[in-house]
Amino acid sequence: MSHFETDAIRINASKSNQREHSAPLYLTSSFTFDSAEEARAMFAEEIQGNIYSRYANPNSSELIDKVCAAEGTEDGIATASGMAAMFGSMAALLQQGDHILASRSLFGSTHQLLTRVFPKWGISSTYGDISDISNWEKLVQPNTKMLFIETPSNPGLEIIDLEWVGQFAAAHNLILVVDNCFATPYLQQPAKWGAHIVTHSATKFIDGQGRVLGGLILGKKELIQEVQFFARHTGPSISPFNAWILAKSMETLAVRMDRHCENALAVAKYFQDSTDLDFVKYPFLKSHPQYDLAKKQMKHGGGIITLTLKGGISRAQKFIDQLQMISVTANLGDSRSIITHPASTTHSKLTEEEREKVGISDGLIRLSVGLEHQEDIIKDVERALEKSR
Ligand SMILES: *Cc1c(COP(=O)(O)O)cnc(C)c1O
């Protein structure tokens, strides 16, 4: 195929007879058949074609084709949200009695799925700590079927060695699922390292402007067929409008990520020199404990920084309240820089002990660095740091 940028722009829904240049929005629930025989043959899957937007729609198909080219995956489905993708990837491929091995540092709602939703259906899970991967051998049970990881993790920015995890999954015959939300396919392609399934919250960097929710499940054809069957009959489908937005967003992902990463590195370096901080974490800062690994498997360091201010939670709150430009909200991967306090928001449903284990201290702050001019981002941070002293 062509380069990343070219595929992301040039893979398009086939032209309609209106000869449009940019793919139109197909707001239609169903598609017509030329004959009763064609309808029968399409339902029987003897011929391919759109039937009903719960199954497929030209806008969702375009999005899937673009992201598959970016990830190097064979096929996929698009879902209404990232969580529908996380849930669907597990629910479609597992059954009662199966066991999931997962890295402990996971998005808050994914953690809820593993600990509160799937146990109701007899699917159990165990967490592995990434600081102790030699121990993971012992965590594999006879009924372990799936290995689910997130790298870099939200919000701890822990990095898992994709080469190692790919070999580990193959050696134990596990389905390896990687939530690639933080890196995006522009920075890292887990399928290259042996991931069977790659999931996304497209809500984040893929949309990139904080507009719509969406998710993706991508991977090997034979697994995706199971996922398609599951989705077709349970209905987590993305709306054509959201798919249209996200397919357009893919066209600018590369240039946006370059700037997110450039800005984030500059802001991380600013924090590194500050005496107001206990620590700052960013994958491409030499002080990140897995800097070498980040360099090996990621093109750039990503758009997210985490930090802890001296003075703990009260200082963190003061700092957040003093920001003038940076938004206080729970999203990330937006053109606008965003600050979040995970312990009281995105990860508040975890117990204190669970948060401690994944490095979410009470004072931890997550900064999603946007596309504003980096001098203005730093100026806002600098002012708020001063005012919070
Ligand atoms: C946001 C997020 C999700 C959930 O995605 P939604 O689109 O909000 O449903 C899953 N995983 C990670 C890593 C996320 O950041």
The ligand as a Gaussian input file, in Angstrom:
#p B3LYP/6-31G(d) Opt

LIG

0 1
 C      -11.749000       6.972000      26.505000
 C      -11.153000       5.633000      26.508000
 C      -11.956000       4.499000      26.343000
 C      -13.462000       4.576000      26.224000
 O      -13.856000       5.209000      25.054000
 P      -15.264000       5.995000      24.890000
 O      -15.217000       6.429000      23.473000
 O      -15.272000       7.104000      25.872000
 O      -16.343000       5.010000      25.149000
 C      -11.325000       3.267000      26.330000
 N       -9.994000       3.155000      26.463000
 C       -9.188000       4.236000      26.627000
 C       -7.723000       4.040000      26.775000
 C       -9.742000       5.507000      26.647000
 O       -8.950000       6.567000      26.825000

